[in-house]
Amino acid sequence: MSILRRFAFAFAVSLMSLASVSANPLLLVDRDTLQVLYAEDAGQPWHPASLTKLMTAYVAFEEIAKGTVTLDTPVTLSKYALSQAPSRSGLKVDTSVSLEDALYILIVKSANDMAVAIAETIGGNEASFVAKMNDAASRMGLTATHYVNPNGLHDPRQTTSARDLAILSLYIEQYFPQYMPMFRTSAVNINGMRLESQNELLTTFAGAVGMKTGYVCASGLNMVADVDRNGRRLMAVVLGGSSGRDRNERAAELLLKGFSGSAQPTGQSVLSLSNAVGAAPVDMRPNICGKSAAEYVKAQEAAFPMGLKGQPSYLTDKIAAIEHVATDLGRVRTGIVPPRPRPSHVPAFPSQTVAVNTTADASVLDTSLRPGLDVSANPDIPYPRPRPASR
């Protein structure tokens, strides 16, 4: 059987039985209407891993909008920031970069040290910044989401859901579209280093515009993927993949299912999806990093072979990588009197609860996100300066 015929056969089978090959959360959303096109365990609590950094970035965007920091604010890597486990930026202690470059490194490289450095710069310390993250989650109605750190390194208390991740990503795009180029960037160049994204869709799947990947043993391989094609804008959320191939191919399959029209609106808005509040997050560690990992991965490959050697793949487009050039501002001077301690965080916005559609009639969709940060009083929010193309 030719590769093309095998691809067509595999795609046809997957459209009929997508749910049968994965027990992990999957979600497909129309970003324009907020309609759910496919959902499986979308409200199941899950460990976010580096998808945590979506909220780290969002809080930074809010603070820029409020004027507490700017894109030029220096972000310095402290000893504590550099003590974080990999992935790291590769920069040295007391090195500074602009907040703009720090955000690029955070999003593209998923650098755990940079997440803490941003938190310390904006919040004064990590705990105060995490309070801002949880405040934002409360305002968005992310009822399955709780943050303990800004980078996603595993903590059993750090949780989210596919539904919450989709809503968070929608908030980023709706309120801060000027920063979306950060999420479609494939590499950051600094000090002779090339820091690369793990989001392979950016260079292999036409129309990919972001958002982020994440991985720890307890979560498996996670992804939020935005793709624009032929006037439609879709988002796929895949949690708990058994490998990068598994995660990427499943996300691409979901998106193709939506673009082909085989995934029709379910009658629900992503905002009306309910979370399994109080349920324990799934722990994928035994399947991903434990003794049963090899057996589990083998079973997942047998159930979903797309992208394996000799098998068809959805990731066959060739797209030029978008790169960003960052600047090392050097080491911070020592012996300078530090500023006064920042006051403790006080939420600036009231918490709101999410109205979940529990009626049988779901024909009327709630298609608007609840109000986020009011930036009407400051219409001149700075956009990132264009940088020269990498050579």
Secondary structure, 3 states (H helix, E strand, C coil): CCHHHHHHHHHHHHHHCHHHHCCCCEEEEECCCCEEEEEECCCCCECCHHHHHHHHHHHHHHHHHHCCCCCCCEEECCHHHHCCCCCCCCCCCCEEEEHHHHHHHHHHCCCHHHHHHHHHHHHCCHHHHHHHHHHHHHHHCCCCCECCCCCCCCCCCCEECHHHHHHHHHHHHHHCHHHHHHHCCCEEEECCEEEECCCCHHHHCCCEEEEEEEEECCCEEEEEEEEEECCEEEEEEEEEECCHHHHHHHHHHHHHHHHHCCCCCCCCEHHHCCCCCCCCCCCCHHHHCCCCHHHHHHHHHHHCCCCCCCCCCCCCCCCCCCEEECCCCCECCCCCCCCCCCCCCCCCCCCCCCCCCCCCCCCCCCCCCCCCCCCCCCCCCCCCCCCCCCC
